[in-house]
Amino acid sequence: MLTEPWTRLDQSGKSISRALSVKFTERIPVRLEPLLLFQERCPDRRSSFVGRMNVFSTKPWFAFSPMLLKILIALAALIVGFVIFVATRPSDFRVTRSITVAAPASIVFAQVNDLHNYHLWNPFGKADPAMKVAFDGPRSGRDASLSWSGNSQVGVGRMTIAESRPNEHIRMLLDFIKPFPSTANAEFTFKPEGDRTAVTWSMYGTHTFVPKMISVVMNMDKMIGGEFEKGLAEMKVISEANLQK
């Protein structure tokens, strides 16, 4: 115990420096002379001084209190449980929204098949007015592609038309680079209904761990589906306006 050297001192206190130096000098890189001088001049405060000297504990730095140890174990258990919960969630996802447009399928189809029209109706392109875009391949149809780079809302990525059946179906490959890497498919179908066209916009794919973790606290169908609804509404306005020209 730290108090043992003190209990063996004689009244004059002559042994105090030697007793403490043997105990502490090689372990603690601090000067003890001021403390020793204080003890010699104020022997009536020896008990409180000794209590304060206990800060020089020989316990290892990792010796936690029982309560702190319990808290750390509980925290670790929560983290492990959350990781397991996220890992066991379904990986496949699909978001779908539809709208009916008062225009022939050919007019609506052209809005999607030509990626240069992307910024006119797609809400993701409007999230960052300063977003940089670059086109590659043919102007429209299969192999046409668009790359984008913008703020945290739109991130960085690339879309490429993989399938294009005139006035019927378009499928795009989506490669997201930022804020986290992932891939997905975007699909548009156009079904004539008299002089109208039923347009369906879908996105589907497989979530990696980070998107699965985000889906725990955010409703992905509501968030992405809401943007799809805005985009289809814009597409309807543009297509019906083009019909009047």
C-alpha positions as CSV (number, residue, x, y, z in Angstrom):
1,M,0.0,0.0,0.0
2,L,1.1,3.6,-0.6
3,T,0.6,4.5,3.0
4,E,3.0,1.9,4.4
5,P,6.2,4.1,4.0
6,W,4.5,6.9,5.9
7,T,3.5,4.7,8.9
8,R,7.2,3.7,9.4
9,L,8.6,7.3,9.6
10,D,10.0,8.6,12.8
11,Q,8.8,11.9,14.3
12,S,11.6,13.9,12.6
13,G,10.6,12.8,9.2
14,K,14.2,12.3,8.1
15,S,13.5,9.0,6.3
16,I,10.6,10.4,4.2
17,S,12.6,11.3,1.0
18,R,14.4,8.0,0.9
19,A,11.3,5.9,1.5
20,L,9.3,7.6,-1.2
21,S,12.1,7.8,-3.7
22,V,12.6,4.0,-3.6
23,K,8.9,3.5,-4.0
24,F,8.1,6.0,-6.8
25,T,11.1,7.6,-8.4
26,E,11.8,4.9,-11.0
27,R,8.1,4.6,-11.8
28,I,6.7,8.2,-12.0
29,P,8.5,10.9,-14.0
30,V,7.5,13.7,-11.7
31,R,9.3,15.6,-9.0
32,L,8.2,14.7,-5.5
33,E,10.3,17.3,-3.6
34,P,7.5,19.9,-3.3
35,L,5.2,17.2,-2.0
36,L,7.7,15.9,0.5
37,L,8.5,19.4,1.8
38,F,4.8,20.0,2.3
39,Q,4.5,16.8,4.3
40,E,7.4,17.6,6.5
41,R,6.0,21.1,7.3
42,C,2.4,20.0,7.7
43,P,2.5,16.6,9.5
44,D,-1.1,17.1,10.7
45,R,-2.3,16.8,7.1
46,R,-0.6,13.5,6.6
47,S,-3.8,11.5,6.1
48,S,-5.3,13.8,3.5
49,F,-1.9,14.0,1.7
50,V,-1.6,10.3,1.6
51,G,-5.1,10.0,0.2
52,R,-4.1,12.4,-2.6
53,M,-1.0,10.4,-3.2
54,N,-3.2,7.5,-4.2
55,V,-3.5,9.0,-7.6
56,F,-0.2,7.3,-8.3
57,S,-2.0,4.0,-8.5
58,T,-0.2,0.9,-9.7
59,K,-3.4,-0.4,-11.4
60,P,-3.1,-0.9,-15.1
61,W,-4.8,1.6,-17.4
62,F,-7.3,-1.0,-18.6
63,A,-8.6,-1.8,-15.1
64,F,-12.1,-0.4,-15.6
65,S,-14.6,0.0,-12.8
66,P,-17.4,-2.7,-12.7
67,M,-20.0,-0.2,-13.8
68,L,-18.0,1.1,-16.7
69,L,-17.2,-2.5,-17.8
70,K,-20.9,-3.3,-17.8
71,I,-21.7,-0.2,-19.9
72,L,-19.0,-1.2,-22.5
73,I,-20.2,-4.7,-22.7
74,A,-23.8,-3.6,-23.2
75,L,-22.7,-1.1,-25.9
76,A,-20.7,-3.8,-27.7
77,A,-23.7,-6.1,-27.5
78,L,-25.9,-3.5,-29.0
79,I,-23.5,-2.8,-31.9
80,V,-23.1,-6.5,-32.7
81,G,-26.9,-7.0,-32.5
82,F,-27.5,-4.1,-34.9
83,V,-24.9,-5.4,-37.4
84,I,-26.6,-8.8,-37.3
85,F,-30.0,-7.3,-37.7
86,V,-28.9,-5.3,-40.8
87,A,-27.1,-8.3,-42.3
88,T,-30.2,-10.4,-42.1
89,R,-32.5,-7.9,-43.7
90,P,-33.6,-8.6,-47.3
91,S,-31.1,-7.5,-49.9
92,D,-33.4,-7.3,-52.9
93,F,-35.5,-4.1,-53.4
94,R,-37.9,-2.7,-55.9
95,V,-39.6,0.7,-56.1
96,T,-42.4,1.3,-58.6
97,R,-44.6,4.2,-59.5
98,S,-47.1,4.8,-62.4
99,I,-49.0,7.5,-64.1
100,T,-51.3,7.9,-67.0
101,V,-50.4,10.5,-69.7
102,A,-52.8,12.0,-72.2
103,A,-50.4,11.5,-75.1
104,P,-49.3,8.6,-77.4
105,A,-46.6,6.3,-76.2
106,S,-44.2,7.6,-78.9
107,I,-44.2,11.1,-77.4
108,V,-43.7,9.8,-73.8
109,F,-41.1,7.3,-74.9
110,A,-38.9,10.0,-76.5
111,Q,-38.6,11.8,-73.2
112,V,-36.8,8.9,-71.6
113,N,-35.0,7.3,-74.6
114,D,-33.0,10.6,-75.2
115,L,-30.9,11.2,-72.2
116,H,-30.5,14.8,-73.2
117,N,-34.1,15.3,-71.9
118,Y,-33.1,14.0,-68.5
119,H,-32.8,17.4,-66.8
120,L,-36.3,18.4,-68.1
121,W,-38.3,15.9,-66.0
122,N,-36.0,13.9,-63.7
123,P,-36.1,15.3,-60.2
124,F,-32.7,13.8,-59.3
125,G,-31.1,16.0,-61.9
126,K,-32.8,19.1,-60.5
127,A,-31.5,18.5,-56.9
128,D,-28.2,20.2,-57.8
129,P,-28.4,23.0,-60.4
130,A,-24.6,23.0,-60.6
131,M,-24.3,19.3,-61.3
132,K,-21.9,18.4,-64.0
133,V,-23.0,16.0,-66.7
134,A,-21.3,14.3,-69.6
135,F,-22.8,12.2,-72.5
136,D,-21.3,9.3,-74.2
137,G,-22.3,7.0,-77.0
138,P,-25.3,7.6,-79.3
139,R,-27.7,10.4,-78.5
140,S,-30.5,8.1,-77.7
141,G,-31.4,4.4,-77.5
142,R,-29.2,1.5,-76.5
143,D,-25.6,2.3,-75.3
144,A,-26.4,6.0,-74.8
145,S,-25.0,7.0,-71.4
146,L,-24.9,9.9,-69.0
147,S,-22.4,10.6,-66.2
148,W,-23.0,13.0,-63.4
149,S,-21.2,14.6,-60.5
150,G,-22.8,16.8,-58.0
151,N,-23.5,17.7,-54.4
152,S,-24.2,15.2,-51.6
153,Q,-27.8,14.8,-52.7
154,V,-27.0,13.5,-56.2
155,G,-23.5,12.1,-55.6
156,V,-21.4,10.7,-58.5
157,G,-22.5,8.0,-61.0
158,R,-23.4,6.9,-64.4
159,M,-26.5,5.6,-66.2
160,T,-26.5,3.6,-69.5
161,I,-29.4,2.5,-71.6
162,A,-29.1,-1.3,-71.8
163,E,-32.4,-2.1,-73.6
164,S,-34.6,0.0,-75.7
165,R,-37.7,-1.2,-77.5
166,P,-39.4,1.7,-79.3
167,N,-42.6,2.9,-77.5
168,E,-42.6,-0.1,-75.2
169,H,-39.7,-0.6,-72.8
170,I,-36.4,1.0,-71.6
171,R,-34.0,-0.5,-69.1
172,M,-31.0,1.4,-67.7
173,L,-28.0,0.3,-65.7
174,L,-27.2,2.7,-62.8
175,D,-23.7,2.7,-61.4
176,F,-23.5,4.8,-58.2
177,I,-20.0,5.8,-57.1
178,K,-20.7,8.3,-54.3
179,P,-21.8,8.7,-51.6
180,F,-21.3,4.9,-51.6
181,P,-20.8,2.4,-54.4
182,S,-23.8,0.4,-55.6
183,T,-25.6,-0.7,-58.7
184,A,-29.3,-0.9,-59.7
185,N,-31.6,-1.1,-62.7
186,A,-34.1,1.5,-63.8
187,E,-37.0,0.4,-65.9
188,F,-39.7,2.3,-67.9
189,T,-42.7,0.6,-69.5
190,F,-45.2,2.3,-71.8
191,K,-48.6,0.7,-72.3
192,P,-51.1,2.3,-74.7
193,E,-54.6,2.8,-73.3
194,G,-56.6,4.3,-76.1
195,D,-55.3,7.8,-76.7
196,R,-53.4,7.7,-73.4
197,T,-50.3,5.9,-72.2
198,A,-49.7,4.2,-68.8
199,V,-46.1,4.9,-67.8
200,T,-44.4,2.8,-65.1
201,W,-41.1,3.8,-63.6
202,S,-39.3,1.1,-61.5
203,M,-35.9,0.7,-59.9
204,Y,-34.7,-2.6,-58.5
205,G,-31.5,-4.3,-57.5
206,T,-29.6,-5.7,-54.5
207,H,-28.6,-3.6,-51.5
208,T,-25.1,-3.7,-50.1
209,F,-24.6,-3.3,-46.4
210,V,-24.6,0.5,-46.2
211,P,-27.9,1.0,-48.1
212,K,-29.4,-1.8,-46.0
213,M,-28.3,0.0,-42.8
214,I,-29.8,3.3,-44.1
215,S,-33.1,1.5,-44.9
216,V,-33.4,0.6,-41.2
217,V,-34.0,4.3,-40.3
218,M,-35.4,5.6,-43.6
219,N,-38.3,4.3,-45.7
220,M,-36.5,3.8,-49.0
221,D,-39.8,3.1,-50.9
222,K,-41.3,6.3,-49.7
223,M,-38.2,8.4,-50.2
224,I,-37.3,7.2,-53.7
225,G,-41.0,6.6,-54.7
226,G,-41.8,10.2,-53.9
227,E,-39.1,11.4,-56.3
228,F,-40.5,9.0,-59.0
229,E,-43.9,10.6,-58.5
230,K,-42.5,14.0,-59.1
231,G,-40.6,12.9,-62.2
232,L,-43.6,11.2,-63.7
233,A,-45.7,14.3,-63.1
234,E,-43.2,16.4,-64.9
235,M,-43.0,13.9,-67.7
236,K,-46.8,14.1,-68.1
237,V,-46.8,17.9,-68.3
238,I,-44.0,17.9,-70.9
239,S,-45.5,15.1,-73.0
240,E,-49.0,16.6,-73.0
241,A,-47.6,20.0,-73.9
242,N,-45.6,18.5,-76.8
243,L,-48.8,16.9,-78.1
244,Q,-50.3,20.3,-78.5
245,K,-47.5,21.6,-80.6
